[in-house]
């Protein structure tokens, strides 16, 4: 499998080869604050199977982890932790060119999930905005 993707403005692109070790939706506070969303999708690949073009900006979000994002448009892209995932990189799956390239298989860090996540599936659904479905 080959997965391609990148940031919103196109300044940072990547190609990931092979199947991800996992494709998880994370509910932790760090991901929530970093992405401004809950949950945040991540697909974990070996670093040597990922080619990055462009120059993502690094931010040490904790003593054991580094997050990378596009310095132009701000899109969150990569997560590195030698403690949690040595030799691997988690890629934000929302940045895949094909959003269905690989399906989420787990929900992680649920102890930090907002309580409303338990009933999120019950919310009214709209193809676009309320009152604008055509």
C-alpha positions as CSV (number, residue, x, y, z in Angstrom):
1,X,0.0,0.0,0.0
2,X,1.2,3.5,-0.8
3,X,-0.5,6.5,1.0
4,X,0.2,10.0,-0.1
5,X,-0.9,13.2,1.6
6,X,0.1,16.6,2.9
7,X,-0.9,19.9,4.4
8,X,-3.7,22.1,3.2
9,X,-1.4,24.5,1.2
10,X,0.8,21.8,-0.3
11,X,4.1,23.1,1.2
12,X,4.6,19.7,3.0
13,X,3.9,16.4,1.3
14,X,4.6,12.8,2.2
15,X,4.5,9.3,0.8
16,X,4.1,6.3,3.2
17,X,4.8,2.8,2.0
18,X,3.3,-0.4,3.4
19,X,0.4,-1.0,5.8
20,X,0.3,1.1,8.9
21,X,0.9,-0.6,12.3
22,X,-2.4,1.0,13.4
23,X,-4.9,3.6,12.4
24,X,-6.2,5.0,15.6
25,X,-8.5,7.8,16.7
26,X,-7.0,9.5,19.7
27,X,-8.9,11.4,22.4
28,X,-6.0,12.7,24.5
29,X,-5.8,16.3,25.7
30,X,-2.5,16.9,23.8
31,X,-4.0,15.8,20.5
32,X,-7.2,17.8,21.2
33,X,-5.3,21.0,21.9
34,X,-2.8,20.4,19.0
35,X,-5.5,19.8,16.4
36,X,-8.4,21.7,17.8
37,X,-10.5,18.6,17.4
38,X,-11.6,15.4,19.0
39,X,-10.8,12.7,18.1
40,X,-7.6,13.0,16.0
41,X,-6.8,10.2,13.5
42,X,-3.3,8.7,13.4
43,X,-1.7,6.1,11.2
44,X,1.6,4.7,12.5
45,X,4.4,3.9,10.0
46,X,8.1,3.0,10.2
47,X,10.1,6.2,9.7
48,X,12.2,4.6,6.9
49,X,9.0,3.9,5.0
50,X,7.9,7.6,4.9
51,X,9.4,10.2,2.6
52,X,8.6,13.8,3.5
53,X,9.1,16.8,1.1
54,X,9.0,20.3,2.3
55,X,10.1,21.5,5.8
56,X,7.6,20.8,8.6
57,X,8.1,22.8,11.8
58,X,8.7,20.9,15.0
59,X,7.1,21.5,18.4
60,X,8.1,19.5,21.5
61,X,4.6,19.0,23.0
62,X,5.9,16.9,26.0
63,X,9.2,15.6,27.3
64,X,8.9,12.5,25.2
65,X,7.1,13.7,22.0
66,X,7.5,16.0,19.0
67,X,4.7,17.1,16.8
68,X,5.3,18.5,13.3
69,X,3.1,20.8,11.3
70,X,3.2,23.0,8.2
71,X,4.7,26.4,9.1
72,X,2.7,28.1,6.4
73,X,-0.9,26.8,6.8
74,X,-0.6,25.2,10.3
75,X,-1.8,21.8,9.3
76,X,-0.8,19.2,11.9
77,X,1.0,16.3,10.2
78,X,3.4,14.1,12.2
79,X,4.0,12.8,15.8
80,X,7.3,11.3,17.0
81,X,8.1,9.7,20.3
82,X,11.1,7.5,20.9
83,X,9.5,6.4,24.1
84,X,6.1,5.4,22.8
85,X,6.9,4.6,19.1
86,X,10.7,4.2,18.6
87,X,11.7,4.4,14.9
88,X,8.1,5.2,13.8
89,X,6.1,8.2,12.9
90,X,2.4,8.7,13.4
91,X,0.8,10.6,10.5
92,X,-2.5,12.5,11.0
93,X,-4.8,10.4,8.8
94,X,-7.0,13.5,8.0
95,X,-4.1,14.6,5.8
96,X,-4.3,11.6,3.5
97,X,-5.1,12.4,-0.1
98,X,-7.6,9.5,0.0
99,X,-9.5,9.7,3.3
100,X,-10.5,6.1,2.9
101,X,-7.0,4.8,2.3
102,X,-7.1,2.9,5.6
103,X,-9.9,2.7,8.2
104,X,-9.5,3.5,11.9
105,X,-9.2,0.3,13.9
106,X,-9.1,1.6,17.5
107,X,-10.1,4.4,19.8
108,X,-7.3,5.3,22.1
109,X,-6.7,7.5,25.2
110,X,-10.4,7.3,26.0
111,X,-9.8,8.1,29.6
112,X,-9.2,11.7,28.4
113,X,-12.2,11.9,26.0
114,X,-14.8,14.5,26.6
115,X,-18.0,12.9,28.1
116,X,-20.0,14.0,25.0
117,X,-18.0,11.5,22.8
118,X,-20.2,8.7,24.2
119,X,-23.3,10.1,22.5
120,X,-21.8,11.8,19.5
121,X,-23.3,9.1,17.1
122,X,-26.7,10.3,18.3
123,X,-26.4,13.9,17.0
124,X,-28.5,15.0,14.0
125,X,-26.6,14.7,10.7
126,X,-26.6,17.0,7.8
127,X,-24.9,16.6,4.4
128,X,-23.8,20.2,4.6
129,X,-25.2,22.9,6.9
130,X,-28.6,22.7,8.6
131,X,-31.2,24.1,6.2
132,X,-28.9,23.9,3.2
133,X,-29.2,20.2,2.3
134,X,-30.0,20.0,-1.3
